[in-house]
Amino acid sequence: MWEQHPPQEIINIAFDYCESLTRREAGNFYHSFKYLPDEQRRAMCAVYSFCRRADDIADGDWKDVFQGSLGPDDPEAIAYRSEFEQLSDRPAVIDEDAYKTKLAQLFFFRKKLSTCYNGLTSTDPVFLALKDTVQTYQIPQEYFGDLISGMEDDLFNNRYRTFDELYLYCYRVASVVGLMCLALYG
């Protein structure tokens, strides 16, 4: 974590990282982004990189330990998991070790997100670029937090009991991405 704003050269490298990740992982999305003006394309790649990494934590095998954390056994992660489980009336749909690891990763991912909206700056290139993006385009933190909540839902739900539950899940994992894009497009 940095307490001072990093030099523009470092921020540009972070955007290059996000564009490279997007080019490698986004397939057709990346080709549509190429037609955006440069600043919007860079911002879109930062948003895509955030969304991609969150999805990779929930559905894939991405592991990224927040600086200073001890993973799923970190006291903050345990407290978060305990609060989370008190609010959920469903068991995890994946094995316990994977569940604990993924939920801890999403918790620390949420903590990294907070650096985009406070005085600290993450050294993670995705969050360096995202911080510049959210400051430039005034994208509410709530959208990104809701997306992480949708990824957390993936750990518990694979069937929805009501339309309202399905609607909330769709809002979290899809609609908020559209809202982020609307903020970028003006």
Helices and strands as residue ranges (DSSP letters): H 8-25, H 28-33, H 38-59, G 71-73, H 75-87, H 96-114, H 125-137, H 141-154, H 163-170, I 171-175, H 176-185
